[in-house]
Amino acid sequence: MTAPNRALSWPLVLIPGLKLLLHALTFRGYGIFRDELYYVACSQRLDLGYVDHPPLSIALLAAWRGLFGESLLAMRLAPALAGALTVLLVGLITRQLGGRSFAQILAMTAAGTAPVMLALHHYYSMNALDLLVWAAAGCWLLRRPQAGPRATWLGLGVLCGLGLLNKISVLWLGAGLLVAILATPLRRDLRQPWPWLGGAVAGAIFLPHVLWQIGHGWPTLEFIANATGEKMVRVAPLDFLLGQVEMMSFFIAPLWLGGLAWLLLSRRGKPFRSLGWIYLTVFVILAASGSSRPSYLAPAYGFLLAAGAVALENLTSGRLGRWLRAGVAVIVVAAAALVAPFGMPLLAVDDYITHAQRLGVEPSTSERRELAALPQFYADMHGWQRIADAVVEVYRNLPEAERRQAAAFAPNYGVAGAIEVLGGDLGPPVISGHNNYWLWGPGEASGEVVLVVGGERDELAESYRSVELAAVVDCGHCLPSENQRPIFVARGLRAPVDDVWRSVKHFD
């Protein structure tokens, strides 16, 4: 096995630093993202679990906001820092594979500027932490020859346990590790207790969330079933493969494909073959499912980019090699500049639309949603303040006696989060049947006065004694499904709130 190269470590500082600076300077983008509003609402109700995610990212968000404030800048520095650390770990993996300064710079630049990486490090979510967990697991696994089996497997147990508390998809990483153990000389470690104890450690860390799931009737399983069957677009295996090229950018596809070949087929890559087996296993699982978003595989690309960079560095030497390296560097940087607007909102909306049209890129979504000029990812950063302001205005115009008993009913967690977070103390209490808002229940809402966002007047009239149209919200570049939503003032719920509450539940 090639000894890790510890010389010329300046790239390990420079490239992650530039990654952090890029996100810090462009943090505002198009505004707060739909999921961020929901995460903030969850962070105000700490628990051991939520319908659609485990608790770790929410607990960290609550702590982060407590330390650094509630501004958008403060919140988005967290994923930016996770991105910088992920890029650093990719550089360390490259060095562990035998890569010198060129390979480190190339791998980290590609990992930091791929469209999916720019996107996931732009806003706060469990996904930014998930990328960090996978990179840390790969880096730790490569330390096996130096650290020995005990430290390796117990450390991976801790990483995977924390990773599961952040995102359940770390189970895919666990499946990849299992195949990697069986398919490589790592299987010898199964004769010792350490891999088994590492699995037990991961399970023990994850156990509180499992107990929460049991106590609440496994809501996440219901959420996954509904989302897979009703919400997500079906993805054929070939489309899933093509989605990998698109999300990572066509220009760096040769790098990660070469990295996969180097890990699985080359003599120099043989000591590190476990990383290739992890990627291949997870790819097969996701491609075979028929409903996986291409981005679900994003955490595994740090391994392949590092390997591809090392393979290229090994193949290029002498004067011609230096020219080839320079050419590759120019292509990667130029490609990053060209595709970066598809990963993070760097351009004004009209400029983005023009840029996308020139390159023939159509608005896209992985869900069954109607789109306008923007892809769903960008549309979900628009209009939330307008929605919150409109609800607050309707609420403030109610007679004082009605304001004291009014609540706002939102159709989904985005609208609910917008009213709660952006409306603040000026708005009404917010309730919704969507995901964890349903578990939080109707609170003190009596049903006597409800500001209903969306819906049809005739349908509401079946449940309320009177229904008055108070406003219609124009949220600009938001999703068409959110635009032109009516706000009704519904009075006099005909049935008990608890009976109605059971019927409004939707986990998806």
Disulfide bonds with the S-S distance in Angstrom:
Cys475-Cys478 1.81
